Amino acid sequence: MILPTPRCAVTVACSVPIAAVVLSAMPDSFLAALYLPGLALVLFLYDVAKSPPASALETEFTPPKLLYAGTPETFRIPVSLPGHAGELRVRMLLEVLGPVKDHPSVQAAVLDGEGEAELELVPRRRGGASFRALWTSWRGPLGFAETRVSRPLAYDCEIVQDVRRVHGEALAFLSREGASGALTLPVRGEGSEFENLSEYRRGMDNRFIDWKRSARHRRLLAKEFRMERNCRVVLGFDTGRLMCEPVGGLPRLDHFVRAGLLLGWLSLRSGDLVGSCGFDSNFRSFLSPGRTPSFFLKLQRFTSRLDYRAEETNFTLCLTELASRLRHRSLVVLFTEFGESAGASLLLDCLELLSRRHLVVFVSTPDPQTARLAAKAPADYRSMAESVIAEGLMRDRAVALERVSRLGVWSLDLPPAEAGAALLNRYLTIKQRGLL
């Protein structure tokens, strides 16, 4: 498809009044009045003749199999115009439907018929993306004609959580903590599994000295313990309205899914059983705890199917249903968010019932905008009112979290960047103390 450019349209628009003035001054000079519009037409036809035809375009775009939420993906699209000599600027635009950040068109410098364009896509959340068409355009040497070519794609792609970052963060955490990849740490503590006997060394706890065997061997021997295995870890994801709000460019749910996968990977590596569930106004899905080598892939697929729902979370119904499905004492990690005081009270009542049998870790993320409004110096009455309201919300949130801690529930209220490492630290602390 060949279209006139804005330069061609402006030239024709400016030539029409001039032609009208010439025609009104010299009625017999009809051909002279058409000189400027005719010149614009000649320049347009010259550009059409000098531009490469649309049939000469050769492009090769390979759609990706997967996109990762929050991770930019760069595509290289080769462009070929055989038979064209010299330099040509080719503009390209990818038509994508789905939760993908709006991206501008990109230019590729085609030299002697060969060039390449780089296009970047940034998925905003999990879901699906559909590649519809690849639009390509270029202009003639005078800029009066533009050739546009549309190549249909009709390809669907799934947007999932970035598991590559999960593995990288887990390995970085283990290297910082000095743990081995198999997590066979001789961690001492009450309630841990007995590992073996070793000769007593300075710095060991005197409570672990085995006096009977020490007397038999005539040297001090101490018991060594390791982390308990076969514990059950259940990741509960709230998919309600508050979890759909973006924090740092991604919904809260996506941040929590990444932190949950990080904990799930580490738990499976340490020999524990990992399960998961999703809930909002109703109990949506449940994945029974497992620990097979391929179970992490099953956990990843389960979390990728967690949908965003603009519904209020029914904590009473969902947490009661979750408690009825857990037959053994488990570490229940709840990734959720609470708003008004009424919703917080219902959540606290459910946490109290759930914590009577299970060990519960409550994970939430504060709203950075509320903190900014509370810390901002008021400049007028409106900003003062916003600051007072934000400070009141933060105070109510602190009171609710304090009540959560008094129930015996471990609470984490941290920014998304710190939630993953803090959750792993809390998990290792629970394992070391043998609280499960």
C-alpha positions as CSV (number, residue, x, y, z in Angstrom):
1,M,0.0,0.0,0.0
2,I,1.4,3.4,-1.1
3,L,0.2,6.5,0.7
4,P,1.1,10.2,0.5
5,T,3.2,11.5,3.4
6,P,2.4,14.7,5.4
7,R,5.0,16.5,3.4
8,C,3.1,15.8,0.2
9,A,-0.2,16.8,1.8
10,V,1.2,20.1,3.1
11,T,2.6,20.8,-0.4
12,V,-0.7,20.2,-2.0
13,A,-2.6,22.2,0.6
14,C,-0.3,25.2,0.2
15,S,-0.5,25.0,-3.6
16,V,-4.3,25.2,-3.8
17,P,-4.6,28.8,-2.4
18,I,-1.8,29.9,-4.7
19,A,-3.5,28.4,-7.7
20,A,-6.8,30.1,-6.7
21,V,-5.0,33.4,-6.5
22,V,-3.4,33.0,-9.9
23,L,-6.6,31.8,-11.4
24,S,-8.6,34.8,-10.0
25,A,-5.9,37.3,-11.2
26,M,-5.5,35.7,-14.7
27,P,-8.6,33.7,-15.6
28,D,-7.0,32.7,-19.0
29,S,-4.0,31.1,-17.3
30,F,-5.7,27.9,-16.2
31,L,-2.6,25.7,-16.9
32,A,-0.4,28.0,-14.9
33,A,-2.7,27.7,-11.9
34,L,-2.3,23.9,-12.0
35,Y,1.5,24.1,-12.0
36,L,2.1,23.7,-8.2
37,P,-0.4,20.9,-7.6
38,G,1.0,19.1,-10.7
39,L,4.5,19.5,-9.3
40,A,3.5,17.8,-6.1
41,L,1.9,15.0,-8.1
42,V,5.1,14.6,-10.1
43,L,7.3,14.5,-7.0
44,F,4.9,11.8,-5.5
45,L,5.2,9.7,-8.6
46,Y,9.0,10.1,-8.6
47,D,9.1,8.8,-5.0
48,V,6.9,5.9,-6.0
49,A,9.2,5.0,-8.8
50,K,12.4,5.3,-6.8
51,S,11.1,3.4,-3.7
52,P,11.5,-0.4,-3.5
53,P,8.3,-2.2,-4.2
54,A,6.3,-3.8,-1.4
55,S,6.7,-7.2,-2.9
56,A,10.5,-7.0,-2.5
57,L,10.4,-6.9,1.3
58,E,11.7,-10.0,3.0
59,T,11.4,-10.2,6.8
60,E,11.7,-13.1,9.2
61,F,10.1,-12.8,12.7
62,T,10.0,-15.8,15.0
63,P,7.5,-15.2,17.9
64,P,8.7,-16.4,21.3
65,K,7.3,-19.5,23.0
66,L,7.1,-17.8,26.4
67,L,7.3,-14.2,27.7
68,Y,8.2,-13.4,31.3
69,A,6.3,-10.9,33.4
70,G,8.2,-7.8,34.1
71,T,11.3,-8.9,32.1
72,P,12.0,-7.0,28.9
73,E,12.4,-9.2,25.8
74,T,14.4,-8.0,22.8
75,F,13.7,-9.3,19.3
76,R,16.0,-8.9,16.3
77,I,14.1,-8.7,13.0
78,P,16.2,-9.0,9.8
79,V,15.1,-6.8,6.9
80,S,16.0,-7.5,3.3
81,L,15.2,-5.4,0.2
82,P,17.0,-7.1,-2.7
83,G,18.0,-4.9,-5.6
84,H,18.0,-1.6,-3.6
85,A,21.2,0.3,-3.5
86,G,22.1,2.9,-1.0
87,E,20.7,3.6,2.5
88,L,17.0,3.4,3.4
89,R,15.2,4.0,6.8
90,V,12.6,1.3,7.4
91,R,10.2,1.7,10.3
92,M,8.7,-1.4,12.0
93,L,5.9,-1.8,14.4
94,L,4.7,-5.1,16.0
95,E,0.9,-5.4,16.7
96,V,0.5,-7.2,20.0
97,L,-2.7,-7.8,22.0
98,G,-2.4,-8.5,25.7
99,P,-0.9,-7.2,28.9
100,V,2.2,-5.7,27.1
101,K,3.5,-2.2,27.7
102,D,2.9,0.1,24.8
103,H,6.0,0.2,22.6
104,P,6.9,2.7,19.9
105,S,7.9,1.9,16.4
106,V,11.6,1.2,15.7
107,Q,13.8,2.1,12.8
108,A,16.2,-0.1,10.9
109,A,19.0,1.3,8.7
110,V,18.9,-0.8,5.5
111,L,22.2,-0.5,3.6
112,D,22.4,-2.0,0.1
113,G,19.3,-4.0,0.8
114,E,20.2,-5.5,4.1
115,G,19.5,-4.4,7.7
116,E,18.2,-5.4,11.1
117,A,15.7,-3.9,13.6
118,E,15.7,-4.3,17.4
119,L,12.3,-4.4,19.1
120,E,11.7,-4.6,22.9
121,L,8.5,-5.8,24.6
122,V,7.8,-5.5,28.3
123,P,5.0,-7.7,29.6
124,R,3.2,-6.0,32.5
125,R,1.7,-9.1,34.2
126,R,1.0,-12.8,33.6
127,G,-1.5,-13.9,31.1
128,G,-1.4,-14.3,27.3
129,A,-0.3,-12.2,24.4
130,S,-1.3,-12.4,20.8
131,F,0.9,-11.4,17.9
132,R,-1.4,-10.1,15.1
133,A,0.8,-8.4,12.5
134,L,4.1,-6.9,11.7
135,W,3.8,-3.4,10.1
136,T,6.7,-2.2,7.9
137,S,7.0,1.2,6.1
138,W,9.6,3.3,4.3
139,R,9.6,6.6,2.4
140,G,11.0,7.6,-0.9
141,P,14.1,9.8,-1.4
142,L,12.1,13.0,-1.4
143,G,9.7,12.0,1.4
144,F,6.5,12.4,-0.7
145,A,5.4,8.7,-0.8
146,E,5.3,6.1,1.9
147,T,5.1,2.3,1.3
148,R,3.4,0.3,4.0
149,V,3.4,-3.5,4.2
150,S,1.5,-5.6,6.8
151,R,2.5,-9.2,7.4
152,P,-0.1,-11.2,9.4
153,L,1.2,-13.4,12.2
154,A,-1.7,-14.9,14.2
155,Y,0.4,-16.4,17.0
156,D,-0.4,-16.7,20.7
157,C,2.2,-16.6,23.4
158,E,1.9,-17.3,27.2
159,I,3.3,-14.8,29.7
160,V,4.5,-16.6,32.9
161,Q,6.6,-15.7,35.9
162,D,10.3,-15.4,35.3
163,V,11.6,-18.7,36.7
164,R,15.2,-17.9,35.5
165,R,15.3,-15.1,38.1
166,V,13.9,-17.4,40.7
167,H,16.8,-19.9,40.2
168,G,19.3,-17.0,40.1
169,E,18.0,-15.5,43.3
170,A,17.9,-18.8,45.1
171,L,21.5,-19.7,44.2
172,A,22.7,-16.2,45.2
173,F,20.9,-16.5,48.5
174,L,22.5,-19.9,49.1
175,S,25.9,-18.7,48.3
176,R,25.5,-15.7,50.7
177,E,24.4,-18.0,53.4
178,G,27.2,-20.5,52.8
179,A,24.9,-23.4,52.3
180,S,25.5,-26.2,49.9
181,G,23.2,-27.0,46.9
182,A,21.7,-30.1,48.6
183,L,21.1,-28.3,51.9
184,T,22.5,-31.0,54.1
185,L,23.5,-28.6,56.8
186,P,24.4,-29.9,60.3
187,V,22.1,-27.4,62.0
188,R,21.7,-27.9,65.7
189,G,18.6,-27.2,67.6
190,E,15.7,-28.7,69.5
191,G,13.3,-30.9,67.5
192,S,15.8,-31.4,64.6
193,E,16.6,-34.8,63.1
194,F,19.6,-36.6,64.6
195,E,22.5,-36.8,62.2
196,N,25.5,-38.5,63.9
197,L,28.0,-38.3,66.8
198,S,31.2,-36.3,66.6
199,E,34.0,-35.4,68.9
200,Y,33.1,-32.4,71.1
201,R,34.7,-29.2,69.9
202,R,35.0,-25.8,71.6
203,G,31.9,-23.7,70.9
204,M,29.4,-26.6,70.8
205,D,26.3,-26.5,73.0
206,N,26.9,-28.5,76.2
207,R,23.3,-29.8,76.1
208,F,24.1,-32.0,73.1
209,I,26.9,-33.9,74.9
210,D,26.1,-37.6,75.0
211,W,27.5,-38.5,78.4
212,K,26.8,-42.3,78.2
213,R,28.7,-42.8,75.0
214,S,31.4,-40.3,76.1
215,A,32.0,-42.5,79.2
216,R,32.1,-45.6,77.1
217,H,34.7,-44.2,74.6
218,R,36.5,-42.1,77.3
219,R,36.2,-38.9,75.3
220,L,33.6,-36.2,74.9
221,L,31.1,-37.0,72.1
222,A,28.3,-34.6,71.0
223,K,25.2,-35.1,68.9
224,E,24.9,-33.4,65.6
225,F,21.5,-32.6,64.1
226,R,20.3,-31.6,60.7
227,M,17.2,-29.8,59.4
228,E,14.0,-31.8,59.5
229,R,12.8,-33.2,56.2
230,N,9.4,-34.3,54.9
231,C,7.8,-31.0,56.2
232,R,4.8,-29.7,54.4
233,V,4.9,-26.2,53.0
234,V,1.7,-24.7,51.5
235,L,1.8,-21.5,49.5
236,G,-1.6,-19.6,49.6
237,F,-2.0,-16.9,47.1
238,D,-4.8,-14.3,47.4
239,T,-6.0,-13.3,43.9
240,G,-8.5,-10.7,44.9
241,R,-8.9,-7.0,44.1
242,L,-6.1,-5.7,46.3
243,M,-3.6,-8.1,44.8
244,C,-4.2,-6.7,41.3
245,E,-2.9,-3.3,42.2
246,P,0.5,-2.5,40.6
247,V,3.5,-2.0,42.9
248,G,6.8,-1.2,41.2
249,G,5.3,-1.8,37.7
250,L,3.9,-5.3,38.5
251,P,0.8,-6.4,40.3
252,R,1.2,-7.5,43.9
253,L,0.2,-11.0,42.9
254,D,3.2,-11.3,40.5
255,H,5.6,-10.2,43.1
256,F,4.2,-12.8,45.5
257,V,4.3,-15.5,42.9
258,R,8.0,-14.9,42.4
259,A,8.7,-15.0,46.1
260,G,6.5,-18.2,46.5
261,L,8.4,-20.0,43.7
262,L,11.6,-19.0,45.3
263,L,10.5,-20.6,48.6
264,G,9.1,-23.6,46.8
265,W,12.4,-24.2,44.9
266,L,14.4,-24.1,48.2
267,S,11.9,-26.2,50.1
268,L,11.9,-28.9,47.4
269,R,15.7,-28.9,47.4
270,S,15.8,-29.4,51.1
271,G,13.5,-32.5,50.9
272,D,10.2,-30.9,52.0
273,L,6.7,-31.3,50.3
274,V,5.3,-28.2,48.7
275,G,1.7,-27.4,47.8
276,S,-0.2,-24.3,46.8
277,C,-3.7,-22.8,46.5
278,G,-5.5,-19.8,45.1
279,F,-8.4,-18.0,46.6
280,D,-10.4,-14.7,46.5
281,S,-14.2,-14.5,46.9
282,N,-14.1,-18.3,46.6
283,F,-11.6,-21.1,47.0
284,R,-10.4,-21.4,43.4
285,S,-7.7,-24.1,43.2
286,F,-5.6,-26.4,45.2
287,L,-2.3,-28.3,44.5
288,S,-1.6,-31.2,46.9
289,P,1.9,-31.1,48.4
290,G,4.5,-33.1,46.5
291,R,8.2,-33.4,46.2
292,T,9.0,-35.3,43.0
293,P,11.9,-34.0,40.9
294,S,9.5,-32.5,38.3
295,F,7.2,-31.1,40.9
296,F,8.6,-27.6,40.6
297,L,7.5,-27.5,37.0
298,K,4.0,-28.5,38.2
299,L,4.1,-25.7,40.8
300,Q,5.2,-23.2,38.1
301,R,2.3,-24.2,35.8
302,F,-0.1,-24.0,38.7
303,T,1.0,-20.4,39.7
304,S,0.9,-19.3,36.0
305,R,-2.8,-20.2,35.9
306,L,-3.7,-17.9,38.9
307,D,-6.0,-15.4,37.5
308,Y,-6.6,-11.7,38.5
309,R,-10.0,-11.1,39.9
310,A,-11.6,-7.7,40.8
311,E,-13.5,-9.3,43.8
312,E,-13.2,-8.9,47.5
313,T,-11.4,-11.7,49.3
314,N,-13.6,-13.9,51.6
315,F,-11.1,-14.9,54.2
316,T,-13.6,-16.8,56.3
317,L,-14.7,-19.1,53.5
318,C,-11.3,-19.6,51.9
319,L,-9.1,-20.2,54.9
320,T,-11.7,-22.5,56.4
321,E,-11.6,-24.5,53.2
322,L,-7.8,-24.6,53.2
323,A,-7.7,-25.8,56.8
324,S,-10.1,-28.6,56.0
325,R,-7.8,-29.8,53.2
326,L,-4.6,-29.9,55.3
327,R,-4.6,-33.2,57.3
328,H,-1.1,-32.7,58.7
329,R,0.6,-29.9,60.5
330,S,2.1,-27.6,57.8
331,L,3.9,-24.4,57.2
332,V,1.2,-22.2,55.6
333,V,2.6,-19.1,53.8
334,L,-0.3,-16.7,53.0
335,F,0.5,-14.1,50.4
336,T,-2.3,-11.6,50.8
337,E,-3.3,-8.0,51.5
338,F,-5.8,-6.3,53.7
339,G,-7.5,-3.0,53.4
340,E,-10.2,-1.5,55.7
341,S,-10.5,-2.4,59.4
342,A,-13.5,-4.7,58.9
343,G,-11.5,-6.9,56.4
344,A,-8.5,-6.9,58.7
345,S,-10.6,-8.1,61.6
346,L,-12.0,-11.0,59.6
347,L,-8.5,-11.9,58.5
348,L,-7.2,-11.9,62.1
349,D,-10.0,-14.2,63.3
350,C,-9.2,-16.7,60.5
351,L,-5.5,-16.5,61.2
352,E,-6.2,-17.3,64.9
353,L,-8.1,-20.4,64.0
354,L,-5.6,-21.5,61.4
355,S,-2.6,-21.0,63.7
356,R,-3.9,-23.3,66.3
357,R,-2.8,-26.4,64.3
358,H,-0.5,-25.0,61.6
359,L,2.5,-22.6,61.6
360,V,1.4,-19.6,59.6
361,V,3.6,-17.0,57.9
362,F,1.8,-13.8,56.8
363,V,3.4,-12.0,53.8
364,S,2.2,-8.6,52.6
365,T,3.6,-5.6,50.8
366,P,3.0,-1.9,51.9
367,D,1.8,0.6,49.4
368,P,4.7,2.9,48.5
369,Q,2.4,5.7,47.5
370,T,0.8,5.8,50.9
371,A,4.3,6.1,52.5
372,R,5.2,8.9,50.1
373,L,2.1,10.9,50.9
374,A,2.7,10.4,54.7
375,A,6.3,11.6,54.4
376,K,5.6,14.5,52.0
377,A,5.7,18.0,53.5
378,P,2.2,19.6,53.1
379,A,2.1,22.7,50.9
380,D,-1.7,23.4,51.0
381,Y,-4.9,22.1,52.6
382,R,-5.3,19.3,50.1
383,S,-1.8,17.9,50.6
384,M,-2.2,18.2,54.4
385,A,-5.4,16.2,54.3
386,E,-3.7,13.5,52.1
387,S,-0.8,13.3,54.5
388,V,-3.1,13.0,57.6
389,I,-5.1,10.2,55.9
390,A,-2.0,8.4,54.7
391,E,-0.5,8.5,58.2
392,G,-3.7,7.2,59.7
393,L,-3.8,4.3,57.2
394,M,-0.1,3.4,58.0
395,R,-0.9,3.5,61.8
396,D,-3.9,1.2,61.4
397,R,-1.8,-1.1,59.3
398,A,0.9,-1.2,62.0
399,V,-1.7,-2.0,64.6
400,A,-3.1,-4.9,62.5
401,L,0.3,-6.3,61.9
402,E,1.1,-6.1,65.7
403,R,-2.1,-8.1,66.4
404,V,-1.0,-10.7,63.8
405,S,2.3,-11.1,65.6
406,R,0.5,-11.5,69.0
407,L,-1.4,-14.4,67.5
408,G,1.8,-16.4,67.1
409,V,1.8,-15.8,63.3
410,W,5.1,-14.8,61.7
411,S,4.4,-11.6,59.6
412,L,6.5,-10.1,56.8
413,D,5.5,-6.6,55.5
414,L,8.3,-5.6,53.2
415,P,8.8,-4.1,49.7
416,P,8.7,-6.6,46.8
417,A,12.5,-6.5,46.3
418,E,13.2,-7.6,49.9
419,A,10.3,-10.1,50.4
420,G,12.0,-13.1,48.7
421,A,15.2,-13.1,50.8
422,A,13.3,-12.3,54.0
423,L,10.9,-15.2,53.4
424,L,13.8,-17.6,52.8
425,N,15.5,-16.4,56.0
426,R,12.3,-17.0,58.0
427,Y,11.9,-20.4,56.5
428,L,15.5,-21.4,57.4
429,T,14.9,-20.1,60.9
430,I,11.8,-22.2,61.3
431,K,13.7,-25.3,60.1
432,Q,16.6,-24.6,62.4
433,R,14.4,-24.3,65.5
434,G,12.4,-27.4,64.5
435,L,9.1,-25.6,64.9
436,L,7.3,-27.9,62.5
